[in-house]
């Protein structure tokens, strides 16, 4: 397993899942000399950060500093440094593009329409992501099918045709409970906003705590309908790749 942990801290099912995750990450690193995890610094990505850094897997980690993140989210960069001795690379939006948007529409124009919200996301997140991925052959995300209706058809391995690189979603079939059981077992640092009702965390003005019974991404762009709740980071031409799970499943 990726780190020393009491044998009774994980159920046999979750222990097997964690071992398969380690095997999958090792396989990704072996197949791609230059691969990066895009980290939101939230729970799923902290799980992957631990799985990568605790074993020295050759997968880089970066985050998108949009300029409008919660202070608690930015604080996770220092916590990763303290725990793992790793500096997460930060990619920021182009200042000129932000200035133009604000001058033309206003600082918080994203509340006015889906188009203006997506344009803000394009400037603050998508363009920096494209720069972050400009020299890699694959990227890794913490997406899970269970998170929302827009991710119900998520695949563990995909081809990101828009960037012509491979894309991996190693936590595709993990449940929220499994994510948190893993984080607790390995004492992984987590964003304090999670304890305040934020299962999914984005920019501060676009994220609220969820109410009982709501799905984990209900607090993201809460003023929009459920089927528009993506920022463009994952809305690309994606082709699923058939995966032989047997080679990554512990005996």
Secondary structure, DSSP 8 states (H G I E B T S, - for coil): --S---TTSS-HHHHHHHHHHHHHHHHHHHH-SSEEEEE-SSHHHHHHHHHHHTTT-S-EEEEEE-S-B-HHHHHHHHHHHHHH----EEEE--HHHHHHHHHHH-TTGGGT-HHHHHHHHIIIIIHHHHHHTTT-SEEEE---GGG-GGGTT--SEEEETTTTEEEEETTTT--HHHHHHHHHHTT----GGGGGT-SS--BGGGB----TT--TTTTBSTTS-GGG---SSS-S-EEE----GGGGS--
